[in-house]
Structure formats: structure tokens, C-alpha cells
Amino acid sequence: MRTTQRSRRNHGAAKDCGWMSEREGFMKVNGLAKDFIIVGENIHTTRVVLRNGKRVTTSEAGAEAVVYTCSDGTTQHLVIPEEIKRSQDYEEGRVKHVKIAVNAAMSDREPEASEGLEYLRSLVRRQEKNRRRLSGLERRRDLVAPR
């Protein structure tokens, strides 16, 4: 979708209309007790992992979960909630892992809220790492491109 000057102006005006304010990658939505964190365009709640794939496993507690690596290098598990297990996506073999993490991070339940936020952070780190790796390949295109 092409962004016009008019739509950019209107989008900017919405930020000042009293329902949200911004500060360093965070957004505050009026009436919501928590900050809304802007994480990036490639991290969205429709992303899926396959139930029979390597990222869905059983946690130490015996719960079905999405496995990931924390910033300190430890392996953690984002537990798949029962309401997700009742969804059509889940029954068809797909797990909307980002949706699970966002819902957990926005909840007031601990340790689920912290776990959801850490999972989102791990996705951002992974995306940044891949971007750096790919940008390095782009700079060395002459070494990897077929001639």
C-alpha cells in the first residue's frame, strides 16, 4: 500500500488526539495500565509454527509449549494455553505463537506475562541477528551471487 502525504499527516494527527502518546519505542494507550511496545513489522500475531515441527515440544512440567532461547542462552518454554488448543488453527496443526506471547505479556498473570515478554524479545533479537547476517551477505553480494 502506498502511503500518501495526506495519510501520513492524518496518522501523525491521531497520535495527538488523546488516545495514545509515544516515547522511545513505547506507546501509552489511555485507559490501559501497561505500555504498548512497538516490536517491528515482521513480528505479528498471525505468524505460526507447526505443532509437529521442532519448535513445539513438551516443557519440563509436561505442558505443550513453544521452545525458544533467552538472551542469556538458556532454553525456555512458552506454554500453549488451553483456549489456543480449542482453536481451529491448533486443530489443523498450527500454533499462533506470537499471539500467545502478546496475550501473555498483556495479562497481569505471572510468570506468564514475563514469559510472553521475554519470548517477544527473543523474536526481536532473532530478527535483528538475521538482518545483520543478511546485510553482511548483501555487502558481499559479489562473493555469493552466481555469475
C-alpha positions as CSV (number, residue, x, y, z in Angstrom):
1,M,0.0,0.0,0.0
2,R,1.4,3.4,-1.0
3,T,1.4,6.0,1.8
4,T,0.4,9.4,0.6
5,Q,1.3,12.7,2.2
6,R,-2.3,13.1,3.4
7,S,-2.4,9.7,5.1
8,R,0.9,10.4,6.8
9,R,-0.5,13.7,8.1
10,N,-3.6,12.0,9.4
11,H,-1.6,9.3,11.0
12,G,0.5,11.8,12.8
13,A,-2.6,13.7,14.0
14,A,-4.0,10.6,15.5
15,K,-1.1,10.4,17.9
16,D,-2.0,13.8,19.3
17,C,-5.8,13.1,19.6
18,G,-5.6,12.0,23.2
19,W,-5.9,8.2,22.9
20,M,-2.1,7.5,22.8
21,S,1.3,9.0,23.2
22,E,4.8,7.8,22.2
23,R,8.2,7.6,23.9
24,E,11.3,5.7,22.7
25,G,9.6,2.7,21.1
26,F,6.8,2.5,23.6
27,M,3.2,3.7,23.2
28,K,0.9,4.5,26.0
29,V,-2.8,3.9,25.3
30,N,-5.1,6.0,27.5
31,G,-7.0,3.7,29.9
32,L,-4.5,0.8,29.6
33,A,-2.3,0.4,32.6
34,K,0.7,-1.0,30.6
35,D,2.8,0.4,27.8
36,F,2.2,-0.9,24.3
37,I,5.6,-1.9,22.9
38,I,6.4,-1.5,19.2
39,V,8.3,-4.6,18.2
40,G,8.5,-4.5,14.4
41,E,6.6,-5.2,11.2
42,N,7.7,-8.8,10.8
43,I,6.5,-9.8,14.3
44,H,2.7,-10.1,14.0
45,T,0.1,-12.2,15.7
46,T,-0.7,-14.3,12.6
47,R,2.7,-16.0,12.5
48,V,2.5,-19.7,13.0
49,V,4.7,-22.6,13.9
50,L,3.7,-26.2,13.2
51,R,2.6,-28.4,16.1
52,N,4.6,-31.3,14.6
53,G,7.7,-29.0,14.0
54,K,10.9,-28.7,16.0
55,R,9.7,-25.5,17.8
56,V,6.7,-27.2,19.6
57,T,7.7,-29.5,22.3
58,T,6.9,-30.6,25.9
59,S,8.2,-28.5,28.8
60,E,9.8,-29.9,31.9
61,A,6.4,-29.5,33.6
62,G,4.8,-31.7,30.9
63,A,2.9,-28.9,29.1
64,E,2.9,-28.5,25.3
65,A,5.0,-25.4,24.6
66,V,6.9,-23.4,22.0
67,V,10.7,-23.6,22.8
68,Y,13.0,-20.6,22.5
69,T,16.3,-19.3,23.6
70,C,16.6,-16.4,26.1
71,S,19.2,-13.7,25.9
72,D,21.3,-15.5,28.5
73,G,21.4,-18.6,26.3
74,T,19.0,-20.7,28.3
75,T,16.2,-22.7,26.8
76,Q,12.7,-21.6,27.8
77,H,9.2,-22.7,27.0
78,L,6.1,-20.6,26.1
79,V,3.2,-22.7,27.2
80,I,0.3,-23.1,24.8
81,P,-2.8,-22.1,26.7
82,E,-6.0,-24.2,26.7
83,E,-8.0,-21.6,24.7
84,I,-5.5,-21.8,21.9
85,K,-5.8,-25.6,22.0
86,R,-9.5,-25.2,21.3
87,S,-8.9,-23.2,18.1
88,Q,-9.3,-24.3,14.5
89,D,-5.7,-23.4,13.8
90,Y,-4.4,-25.6,16.6
91,E,-6.6,-28.5,15.5
92,E,-5.2,-28.1,11.9
93,G,-1.6,-28.3,13.3
94,R,-0.8,-24.6,13.5
95,V,0.2,-22.6,16.6
96,K,0.0,-18.8,16.6
97,H,3.0,-18.3,18.8
98,V,3.2,-14.5,18.7
99,K,-0.5,-14.2,19.6
100,I,0.2,-16.4,22.6
101,A,3.1,-14.3,23.7
102,V,1.3,-11.0,23.2
103,N,-1.8,-12.2,25.2
104,A,0.5,-13.5,27.9
105,A,2.6,-10.3,28.0
106,M,-0.5,-8.1,28.3
107,S,-2.0,-10.1,31.1
108,D,-1.5,-9.5,34.8
109,R,-0.7,-13.1,35.5
110,E,2.9,-14.0,36.4
111,P,5.0,-15.8,35.3
112,E,3.0,-15.8,32.0
113,A,3.4,-12.1,31.5
114,S,7.1,-12.1,31.9
115,E,7.5,-15.2,29.8
116,G,5.4,-13.7,27.0
117,L,7.5,-10.5,27.0
118,E,10.8,-12.5,27.0
119,Y,9.5,-14.6,24.1
120,L,8.8,-11.3,22.1
121,R,12.3,-10.1,23.0
122,S,13.8,-13.3,21.7
123,L,11.9,-12.9,18.4
124,V,13.3,-9.3,18.0
125,R,16.8,-10.5,18.8
126,R,16.5,-13.3,16.2
127,Q,15.1,-10.9,13.6
128,E,18.0,-8.4,14.2
129,K,20.5,-11.2,14.1
130,N,19.1,-12.4,10.7
131,R,19.0,-8.9,9.4
132,R,22.7,-8.3,10.3
133,R,23.6,-11.7,8.7
134,L,21.7,-10.9,5.5
135,S,23.0,-7.3,5.3
136,G,26.5,-8.7,5.5
137,L,25.7,-11.0,2.6
138,E,24.3,-8.0,0.7
139,R,27.6,-6.2,1.1
140,R,29.4,-9.2,-0.2
141,R,27.0,-9.9,-3.0
142,D,29.8,-10.4,-5.4
143,L,31.0,-13.4,-3.3
144,V,27.7,-15.2,-3.1
145,A,25.8,-14.2,-6.3
146,P,26.0,-16.6,-9.3
147,R,27.8,-15.0,-12.3
